């Protein structure tokens, strides 16, 4: 039987195995048993007349025939998804999957913001990924997510982006630190301190290093950590100063456990952006969510809990 008679179910199962190069992970994604996944792949191979996968030890690889079929399967799956989206738009429906990636700094406001969206659209199936900047860009570039929330649109991708709220960054210290009561601290004075910073690839760290480098200075890194929460605890414990988004600090500043230092030229004010691939046609769900973020996020982040900041600059931005 020619491969043109393959079922959509077989193509979806094979696509999952090809993406993960794992039967077990594909089964987990599709909520199927591993034997059921294997059966669908074997049926597709029988129709193709060639092996699509080969197993070497515990590793699974695509054969040349497998790469050809996977490329075509992707096209079929994408076309069917776009057909569903077009029909949903005609019917005025706002339901279905909504994969979104947000940088880890945004995890403090993105969940409550998206919870409000889900209250208005309960039929939406939200798939929220929270990771560092590099991982979010990778998901966006691989078309694994419809939307991304980040602090700076990626220059390496052709994206459409719009700023929706100010994003202030501050230097923090434990409440009893000698600099806590000083005013107009110079950046040169901070070179004598120890800094606990985010990992390489983090947008927060990149911003800090650039600010120092623009003034001919180097950040005095004492240690690096991949978690804002861990960094805050390290600063509270007296392991050093740090530089974080003001939007990650609401509870600790309110409780007096941390202080934002009065550093000349700070806070560094950037913007939050909602981003998607420019060539991508957004589904009705993704379009509705994007519009909701642009309308509601400025109000949420303007509340005292999230700190101060002026309005975001107007207009859309496309970065190729």
C-alpha positions in Angstrom: 0.0 0.0 0.0 1.6 3.4 -1.0 2.5 5.9 1.7 -0.2 8.3 0.3 -2.7 6.0 2.0 -1.2 6.7 5.5 -3.6 8.0 8.1 -3.3 11.3 9.8 -2.9 9.4 13.1 0.1 7.5 11.7 1.7 10.7 10.6 1.1 12.4 13.9 2.6 9.5 15.8 5.6 9.3 13.5 6.1 13.0 13.8 6.3 12.8 17.6 8.8 9.9 17.4 10.9 11.7 14.8 11.0 14.9 16.9 11.9 13.2 20.2 13.9 10.3 18.7 12.2 8.3 21.4 9.2 6.0 21.4 8.6 6.5 25.2 8.7 10.3 25.0 6.4 10.3 21.9 4.0 8.0 23.8 4.1 10.4 26.8 3.3 13.4 24.6 0.5 11.7 22.7 -0.9 10.0 25.9 -0.6 6.6 24.2 1.0 3.4 25.3 4.5 2.7 23.8 3.3 -0.5 22.0 0.5 1.6 20.4 3.2 4.1 19.1 5.3 1.2 17.8 2.4 -0.3 16.0 1.5 3.0 14.2 5.1 3.4 13.1 5.4 -0.1 11.8 2.2 0.3 9.8 3.6 3.5 8.3 6.9 1.7 7.5 4.9 -1.1 5.8 3.2 1.4 3.6 6.5 3.2 2.8 8.2 0.0 1.9 11.3 1.2 3.6 12.5 1.4 7.3 11.9 4.9 8.6 13.8 4.5 11.9 16.8 2.5 13.0 17.8 1.7 16.5 21.5 1.5 17.5 21.7 0.4 21.1 19.2 2.5 23.0 19.3 5.4 20.5 16.8 5.9 17.7 17.8 7.6 14.4 15.9 8.6 11.3 16.8 6.8 8.1 17.0 8.8 4.8 13.5 7.6 4.0 12.4 8.6 7.5 13.7 12.2 6.9 11.8 12.4 3.6 8.5 11.1 5.2 9.0 13.3 8.3 9.3 16.5 6.1 6.1 15.6 4.3 4.3 14.6 7.5 5.2 18.0 8.9 3.6 19.7 5.9 0.4 17.7 6.1 0.1 18.3 9.9 0.7 22.0 9.5 -1.8 22.4 6.6 -4.4 20.6 8.7 -3.7 22.8 11.7 -4.1 25.9 9.5 -7.3 24.6 8.1 -8.6 24.2 11.6 -7.5 27.7 12.5 -9.2 29.2 9.4 -12.5 27.3 10.2 -12.3 28.5 13.8 -11.8 32.1 12.6 -14.8 31.8 10.4 -16.9 30.5 13.3 -15.5 33.2 15.7 -14.2 30.5 18.1 -11.4 31.1 20.6 -10.4 27.6 21.7 -7.7 25.1 21.2 -4.0 24.8 22.0 -2.0 27.9 23.0 1.8 27.2 23.4 3.6 30.1 25.0 7.2 30.5 26.2 8.3 33.1 28.7 11.7 34.0 30.0 12.2 33.0 33.6 12.1 36.6 34.9 8.5 36.9 33.5 7.3 33.9 35.6 6.3 36.2 38.4 3.6 38.1 36.4 2.9 35.8 33.3 0.9 33.1 35.2 -1.5 35.5 36.9 -1.8 37.4 33.6 -2.5 34.3 31.6 -4.9 33.1 34.3 -7.1 36.1 33.6 -7.0 35.2 29.9 -8.1 31.7 30.7 -11.0 33.0 32.8 -12.3 34.8 29.8 -11.5 31.8 27.4 -12.0 28.6 29.4 -11.8 26.4 26.3 -8.2 27.3 25.6 -5.6 24.7 26.4 -2.5 26.7 27.7 0.9 25.1 27.3 3.3 27.4 29.2 7.1 26.9 29.0 9.3 28.9 31.4 13.0 29.0 30.6 16.0 31.3 30.1 16.3 33.6 27.1 18.4 31.2 24.9 15.9 28.4 25.4 12.9 30.6 24.7 14.5 31.9 21.5 15.2 28.3 20.4 11.5 27.3 21.0 10.4 30.4 19.1 12.8 29.7 16.2 11.7 26.0 16.0 8.0 27.1 15.8 7.3 25.2 19.0 5.4 28.1 20.5 2.9 30.7 19.1 4.0 33.5 21.3 6.9 34.5 23.6 7.2 37.0 26.4 10.7 38.4 26.8 12.7 41.5 27.5 14.3 42.0 24.1 13.3 40.7 20.7 15.9 38.3 19.3 18.0 39.9 16.5 18.8 36.5 15.0 15.1 35.7 14.1 12.6 37.4 11.8 10.0 38.3 14.4 7.1 40.7 14.9 7.1 42.2 18.4 5.4 44.9 20.4 6.4 46.4 23.7 3.6 46.2 26.3 5.1 47.4 29.6 8.2 49.0 31.1 10.8 46.6 32.6 13.0 48.2 35.3 16.2 46.5 36.6 17.9 47.4 39.9 20.9 46.5 42.0 19.9 44.8 45.2 21.6 44.3 48.6 20.6 42.8 51.9 18.9 45.3 54.2 21.9 45.7 56.5 24.5 46.3 53.8 26.6 49.5 54.2 25.4 50.7 50.8 21.8 50.4 51.7 21.6 53.9 53.1 23.8 55.6 50.6 22.5 57.9 47.9 23.8 58.4 44.4 26.2 55.4 44.4 28.6 55.4 41.5 29.0 52.3 39.3 32.8 52.5 40.1 31.9 51.9 43.7 30.2 48.7 42.8 33.3 47.2 41.2 34.7 46.8 44.8 31.7 44.6 45.7 30.9 40.9 45.0 28.0 40.1 42.6 25.8 37.0 42.4 24.7 36.9 38.8 22.5 34.9 36.4 24.0 32.3 34.1 25.5 33.1 30.7 22.7 33.4 28.1 20.4 35.2 30.6 19.1 38.5 29.3 19.5 40.0 32.8 23.2 39.1 32.9 23.7 40.4 29.4 22.1 43.8 30.3 24.3 44.1 33.4 27.5 43.2 31.6 26.8 45.7 28.8 26.0 48.5 31.3 29.4 48.0 33.0 31.3 47.5 29.7 29.9 50.7 28.2 31.7 52.5 31.1 34.9 50.5 30.7 34.2 48.4 33.8 33.8 44.7 34.4 31.2 43.1 36.6 32.9 41.7 39.8 31.3 38.2 39.5 31.6 36.2 42.7 29.3 33.4 41.7 26.5 32.6 39.2 23.2 30.9 39.6 20.4 29.9 37.2 17.5 30.9 39.4 16.2 34.3 40.5 14.9 32.8 43.7 18.3 31.3 44.5 20.0 34.6 43.8 17.6 36.5 46.1 18.3 34.0 48.9 22.1 34.3 48.4 21.9 38.1 48.6 19.7 38.0 51.7 22.4 35.6 53.2 25.1 38.2 52.5 26.9 36.5 49.7 27.0 39.6 47.6 25.0 42.1 45.6 22.9 41.3 42.5 21.1 42.9 39.6 17.6 41.7 38.9 14.3 42.7 37.3 12.2 44.8 39.7 9.4 42.6 38.8 11.0 39.6 40.6 11.4 41.5 43.9 8.0 42.5 45.1 7.7 40.3 48.2 11.3 40.7 49.4 11.3 44.5 49.0 8.0 44.9 50.7 9.2 42.7 53.6 12.4 44.7 54.0 14.6 41.7 53.4 16.2 43.3 50.3 16.8 46.9 49.3 17.1 48.4 45.8 20.3 50.5 45.9 20.3 54.1 44.7 22.8 53.7 41.9 23.4 56.6 39.5 21.8 55.8 36.1 19.5 53.1 37.6 17.0 51.6 37.4 17.9 50.5 33.9 14.6 50.7 32.1 13.9 48.3 29.3 10.5 47.0 28.0 8.6 43.7 28.0 7.7 42.4 24.5 5.3 39.9 23.2 6.9 38.2 20.2 6.0 35.8 17.4 7.7 34.7 14.2 6.9 37.4 11.5 5.9 34.9 8.8 3.7 32.9 11.1 -0.1 33.3 10.8 -1.4 33.4 14.3 -4.4 31.2 15.2 -7.5 32.9 16.6 -6.5 31.8 20.0 -2.9 33.2 19.8 -4.3 36.4 18.3 -6.8 36.8 21.1 -4.1 36.2 23.7 -1.7 38.6 22.1 -4.4 41.3 22.1 -5.2 40.5 25.8 -1.5 40.8 26.8 -1.1 44.2 25.1 -4.3 45.5 26.8 -4.1 43.9 30.3 -0.4 43.5 31.1 0.3 47.3 31.4 -2.4 47.6 34.0 -1.2 44.6 35.9 2.5 45.7 36.0 1.5 49.3 36.8 0.2 48.2 40.2 2.3 48.9 43.3 3.2 45.2 43.7 5.3 45.3 40.5 7.1 48.6 40.9 7.3 51.8 39.0 7.8 52.5 35.3 6.6 54.7 32.6 4.5 53.7 29.7 6.0 51.5 27.0 6.9 53.1 23.7 4.1 52.9 21.1 4.2 51.0 17.9 5.0 47.6 16.5 8.5 46.4 15.8 9.7 43.9 13.3 13.3 42.6 13.7 14.8 40.5 11.0 
